[in-house]
Amino acid sequence: MMKTMSVGEFKANFSEALKSVLAGEEIGILFGKKKEIVAKLVPKATGKKTRRKIGILDGKGNIKFGTDFKITEEEFLNL
């Protein structure tokens, strides 16, 4: 079962929450009058990364992004 904390509890116990996450636990952050989970703090994924699907071209070609790949929003939008 996932541990939950209100925003106030999370703010007051931030370091302890991070220690729990480092130990492998997931924490749900509760917010609002209904105390609904609006965010989750989860451990950093380890191991092999999953491949990104590229829509209708999935399986029809290969795409590789270099670790130094950068693009601005203007370049992306061709402005």
C-alpha positions in Angstrom: 0.0 0.0 0.0 1.3 3.5 -0.9 2.0 5.9 1.9 0.1 9.2 1.6 0.8 12.6 3.0 -1.0 15.9 2.9 0.8 18.9 1.4 1.4 20.3 4.9 2.8 17.0 6.2 5.0 16.7 3.1 6.4 20.2 3.5 7.1 19.6 7.2 8.7 16.2 6.7 10.4 16.6 3.3 13.7 15.0 4.3 11.9 12.0 5.8 9.8 11.6 2.7 12.8 11.6 0.5 14.5 8.9 2.7 11.4 6.8 2.3 11.5 7.2 -1.4 15.2 6.3 -1.5 14.2 3.1 0.4 11.8 2.2 -2.5 8.5 3.5 -1.1 6.0 5.5 -3.2 4.3 8.5 -1.5 1.0 10.0 -2.7 0.5 13.8 -2.0 -3.0 14.7 -0.9 -4.6 18.0 -1.7 -7.9 19.8 -1.5 -11.0 19.4 0.7 -11.5 15.8 -0.6 -7.8 15.0 0.2 -7.3 13.4 -3.3 -4.0 12.2 -4.5 -2.7 14.9 -6.9 0.9 13.8 -7.3 3.1 10.8 -6.5 6.7 10.8 -5.4 8.3 7.6 -6.7 11.9 6.2 -6.7 14.1 7.0 -9.6 13.8 4.2 -12.2 16.8 1.9 -12.4 17.8 -0.5 -15.0 17.2 -0.5 -18.8 15.2 2.4 -20.2 12.2 1.6 -22.2 12.1 2.5 -25.9 10.0 5.5 -27.0 7.3 4.7 -29.5 7.2 7.1 -32.5 3.6 6.8 -33.5 2.6 5.4 -36.9 6.3 4.9 -37.8 6.9 2.5 -34.8 8.9 -0.4 -36.0 9.6 1.1 -39.4 12.8 2.9 -38.6 15.3 3.7 -35.9 15.7 7.0 -34.0 18.5 7.8 -31.7 18.8 11.0 -29.7 22.3 11.9 -28.6 22.9 12.8 -24.9 23.9 16.3 -26.0 20.7 16.8 -28.2 19.1 20.2 -27.4 16.4 22.2 -29.2 14.6 25.3 -28.3 10.8 25.7 -28.5 11.3 28.2 -31.4 13.4 25.7 -33.3 10.9 22.9 -32.6 8.0 25.1 -33.8 10.1 26.3 -36.8 9.6 30.0 -35.7 
